């Protein structure tokens, strides 16, 4: 009988990405606050109570690392951006374009030079820290630094960027430094598990696929250069951090109201992301054929972990257990089974709209992940 290494830090054999469906009470409270019908204190009181309830549900589900479900956020990424010094909330002409839906049109622009002190996510972390049971770890999710850079590739935001950062290298430096400050503050507050959520690599494989579809011999040097830029800023932000801080990353292809934004296998980013990003684990989408095959996992160093996102958060239909088990063993041909874990492919509500499934279906998905993990790893 094969013996597997017990997991005492993230990632655990069965895990979640981070966000959970927002209860209707929370959605209503946010709407009332936005309409000026209630105070910020009123909204915070609702958030606090529902987050404590969520923590209890996560612990009851057997999760070893819990989150606040991102209940204080409207978006998985923009709320963090708005918390950095030197930024403001703006609305652009369009939102993000997904496969069959356009999102709300919120974005971020600069009001000055960036910095990371006094970020509101630090207090949000402290609240969860103070309400978990002994032995339960708190996973703090934030968008990757590369995602902030990606937001400023939008044409409207490029104009804004040049007002404050004529030299893009100075911008990249300040993004990394601002993030590093936030991470240090989170660590000082007790954070030992940090997850960088990152759609830039999913966008990159999509761009590779589209370019090659138009011309198999197309020059991809600009796409590779952008990858290297993203890698550099991510690694700079997490450099020189304490050894007992676990930093993982989740790679996404878009998760909005059960639709998606990008497609393509991991091959075009494997030599950059998998081989060179200085994280301890990669949470990867593998819930559909849009993610391609497992061969690129051979580029992940053997000592690092891969969390296979084979259970979809986009629908309530439960996957066939044996099919998932067979796919895990297929992935193990390219990365050691002892360094694999299982999770849903993404959160259940990357934005407050949430995916199209019920809360009962959400928890059934978590239970399935746990059941499969026990069967595979014991």
N, C-alpha and C positions, 0 to 999 in steps of 0.2 A: 504493500500500500504506500502510495506517495505521500510524503509529509511536506506540508507547505509552511513557509515562514509566517508566524502570527503577525498580524498588522496591529501596531500600537499607535501609529500616527497616520495621518492622511497620506495617500488614499487608502480607504478601507476596502475590503473585498466587495461589499455592497455599499453603494454610495449614491448621492444625488448631486446634481450640478449646483442647485442653490435656490432658485425661485419657486414659489408655490402659488397656486390660484388665490387671488384676493377674495376674501369673503365679501358678500354683498354689502354688509354693514360698513366695511372699510371703503368700498367704492362710493357708497352714499356719503360717508363722512368727508371724503376727499372732494366730492362734487359740491357739498354744502360749503366747505371752506373756500373752494375756488370761486363760488358765487357770492362770497362775503356774508354768508348766512351763519357762520360759526367762527370761532377764534382758532388761532394756532394751538392754543392749549387744549381746546376741545378735541381737535384732530389728533394731537399727540396722545391724549388719554385713550382714545379708541385704538390707535396704533399700538400703544403699550399693552393694553389688555389682550388684543388679538395676537400679538407676537408671543406673549407668554403662553397663550392657548396653543399656538402653533408649536412652540418648543416642546410642550408636553406631548403633543401628537407625534412629533419627530422622535422623541425619546421612546414613546410607547411602540413606535414602529421598529425600534431597534437600531436606529441610526447612531453612529458613534461620533459623528461630527455634524453639528446642526447649524442652521442659519436662521436669520430673521425672516426668511422667505422673500426678502427685498420688499417688505410691506411698506416701508417708508419711501419707496421710490415709485416714480411713474415709468421710468425706463431703466433697463439694466445698466446703461452706460452714461446717459446724459446727466442724471442727477449727480453722479460723481464729478463729472466735468464742471457742472455749475458750482460745486463746492470748492473748487480750486480758486485761489486768489488771482485776480486779473481776468476773470471770465464773466460772461453774462448770458442769460437765457434769451434766445431770439427765435423768431419764426421765419422760415424761408418760404419761397413760393411753393415748394414741393416737399413732401416727406421722402422716406426711403421707398424705393420701388421693389416690391417683392414679386413672387411668381405671378400672383393673381390679385394683388391688393397693394394699395399705397397707404403708408402709415401716416400718422399725424405729422405735421411739418415742423416740429421743434428741432432746434439745433443749439450750438454754442458758438459764441464769438468772443474775441478778446477785447478787454478794456484797457489793457496795459501789460506789463511783464508778468509772467507766470510765477507763482510760488505755491507751496503746499501747506503752510501753517494753518492751524485752527480749522481743519477740515471736519465738517459735521459727521462724517462716517465714523470718526473716532468715538464720539459719544454714542452713536448707534451701536457700535461694537460693545462698548462698556455695558449697555443695557442688557444685551444678550448674555454677556459674561456673567452678569450678576443674577441671572435667572435660570441657568442650567444646573442640572444635578451634578453632584461630585462625580468626576470621571468622564463627563461628557465634554467633548472638545467643541470649540466654536470655530466655524470656518467663515472667514470674511471674504466675500467676493467683491472684486472691483474690476472695471474694464482695464484691459492692458494699455500700457503707454502707447503702443502702436495704434490702438484704436483712436486715441486722441489725435494722432497724426493723420489718420485716415479721415477724420471729420473735417480736417482742414485741406483735404484734397478736393472738397466740393467747391465749385467755381466761386460761389458767393463768399465762401469763407477764405479762399485764397486772397481775395482783394483785402479783406479785413486783416489777415495775417501779415501782409506786407507793410501795413501801417506801423506795426510794432516790431516785426522781425524781418528786415530786408534780407538778412542772411539766414537761410533755413537751418544751417548748422547751429546757430545760436538758439533757435526755437527748439530743436531737438535736445540740445543740452539742458534747456530750462524745463522741458517736459520731464526728462529723466530726473532732474534734481527735485522738481515739485513732487513727483511720485515718491522718490526716495524719502522725502520729508514725511509724507503721509504714512508710508510704511514704517518708518522709525517711530512715529507717534502711535501707530497701532500696536507695534511691538511693546512699547513702553506701557501701553494699557493692558497688556497681557495676551495679545494675539500671537498664536504660534502656528496657525494654518491660514495661508493666504492663497487665494485663487485668482489668477488673471484671466478674465474672460476676453476672448479675442476672435473677432470675425475677420480680421485682415487676411488671415491665411485661407479662409474659405473664399473670400473675394479673389485672392490671388489665383487659386486653382481654377476658379470660374473664368477668370480673365485668360489664363493659359489655354483652357479648353476652347473658348470662343475664338482666340487668335489662331490656334492650330486648325480649327474647323474651317476658317476662311482661307488659310494658307499653311499647309503642313511644314513648309520651310520658312515660316515667318521668323523674324528676328525677335527673340525674347529677352534681349539684354536689358531693356528698360524695366521689365517685370522683375527680373532677377535683382537689379539694382534697388528696386523698391523693397523687395524682401530683405535685402541686406541692411537697408536703412531701418526697417521695422525691427529686425533682430538686434541691431546695435542699440536702439533706444530701450527695448525691453531688457536686455542684459545690463545696460548701464543703470537702469532704475533699481534692479535687484542685486547689484554688486555690493560686496562688503557689508552684508547683513549678518546678524548672529547665526551661528550654526544650528541653533535649535528652532529656527523659523523655517517651516516647510513652505516652499513656494511652488505651486502647481499652476498649470494653465489649462483652460478649456477652449477648444477650437470649434467654432460654430459656423454654420452655413446660413444663418438667419432663422429666427424663431419668433414669428409674429402672428398671433391669432390663427395658429395651426398651419400657417403657410411658410414658405422658405424663399431665400434670395439667391443662393448660389449652388452650383453643382460641379462635381469634378473630383477625381481621386486625389490622394495625398502625394502622389509621385512628384509633382513639380515643386513641392515645398519640403520634401523629406530631407534633402541635403542641407537645407538652411534651418528650418524649424526643428526637426527631430534630432538632427546630428549636433546642433550648436546652441540651441536655447538652453540657458542654465537654470532650468526648472527640474523638479524631482519627479513629476508625473505629468502625463498628457491625457486629458479627458477628451476623447475623440468621438465624433458622430459616426455611427455605423448602423443606423436604423433603416437605411434605404440604399438602393443601388446608386444613389447620387454620390455616395462616399467612396465608391470604387472598392477595390480588393484590399487584402491585408499585406501584400508584398512590401509596401513602403515601410511597414513596421520594423523591417530588418535594419533600418537606419537608426532606430531608437537604441541608444546604448543599453546593454543588457542590465546594468544596475538600476536603470530608471523604470518607472512604472507606467503602464498604459491602462487607462480606464476605458473599457469598451462600452460606448453608448449604444447598445443594441436594442434597448427597449424604448420605444418612441413615446415622447411626451405630447405628441401632436394629436393623438386619437385615444379614445378610451378602450378600444378593443385590445384585449390581452394577447400577447404573443404566445406562440406555441413553445412550451418550455424546452422540449427536446431540440427543436430547431436552434434556439439560442445556445444551448449547451454544445451542439455540434459546431456552431460558428465560433464559439470560444476556442474549441480545440483546433479549429482551422487556423485561427489567429495565432495559436501557440506554435505553429510551424515556423513563424517568423520572429516571435518574441517569447521569452520563457514564460511558461504557464504560471510559475511562481511569482512573476512580476506583471501579471494581468489582474484586473478587477472588473467589476460590472456596475453600470449605472444607466439611467435614462440618457438619451442622447443630448438633452438640453434641459433647461428648467421648464416648469409647467406654465410660467407666466413671465416671459422676458420683459414684457410691458404689462401695465396694470390691466389691459384688456384680457389677457390670459388666453390660453389655448382652448379649443372647443372640446372639453370633456368635463365631467363632474368631479367634485371633490372626492366622492367615493371611488371613482375610477382612478383618480390621481393616487390615492393611498393603496389601491389594489396593484397599481404599477410598482410602487415601492416594495410592497410585499412580495411581488413576483421576483424582483431583482434580488431580494434577500433569500428567497427560497432557492433560486438557481445558484447563487453564490455558495450557499451551504452545501448544495449537492456537488458542486465542482471542487471547492476548496476545503470543505469540511468545517 
